[in-house]
Amino acid sequence: MRNSEGSKAALRVIEAISPKIVFNGHMHYGGYKTCRIGKSVYIYIDSSQKHRHYAILSSKSPLEVEIWRNLENVDLIHIE
């Protein structure tokens, strides 16, 4: 996230609400990135025509997120 007032506000909301998972798209550097903010898993993902990443959230327990690029599974993230 950029060091802007909007980004800082979004981070404060995530810290206050503490959701299990947060998705963020519309990236400019491509691909995907994950990080933890407190107890939340934050997933940045670029689904543009250039990078073509997407996420699939499984509803089974425990929650899992598959990260794909085109037709290739590139990561599996377990959500506690």
N, C-alpha and C positions, 0 to 999 in steps of 0.2 A: 504494500500500500504506500501511496505517496505521503509525504510529510505535509499534508494539507489539513485545514480545519475540518473538512468533511471526513477525511480518513481518521483523524483523531477522535471525532465524535462517534464514528462507527465502532472503533475499538473500545471506547468507553461503554457503549451499549452492550457489546459482546461480553465484556468483563462483568457488567452488572447483571445481565440476564443469564449468562453461562449456558447457552444451548449446547447440545452434544456435538452438533456439526453446523458449519457455516460454509456456504458456497459463494464464491466471488468470480464473476466472469469479466469479460471485456478487458483482457490484459493486453499489454503492448509488447511484452518481451517474449511471449510465446511459451508453449508447453504447459506445464503445470507445476505447482509447488504446494507443499503442505507444511503447516506449522501448528503449534499448540499455543492457544491463548488461554491461560488458566486451565480449566477442564475441557475447553472446547477444541475441536479439531477444525482448523481453518484450511479450506481447499481453494486455491486460486487455480482457475482452469481457462485455457484459451481454446475456444471452439471455432476460431476463424478458419476460413478456407485455406490459409497458409499452414496452420498448425494442427487443426482437426482433432483436438482432444475432446473427450466428453466423459462424463461420470455417470455411473449407474449405482443408485442407492438400493441396497437389498433391504427388504422389510423383515427378514428373519432375525432371530436373536442369537448371538449379538449382531448389531448392525455392522454391515460391511459396505465399503464403497469401492467399486472397480473403476480404475482409470484406463481408458482406451485411447489409442491413436489410430485412426482409420479402423482397421479390423484386427488390430493387435492389442491384447491386454498387456498394459505396461506396469500396472501396480494394483495391489489389493491392500486397502487400508481398513484396519479393524477399529471400530468405535466402541469404547468402553461405556 
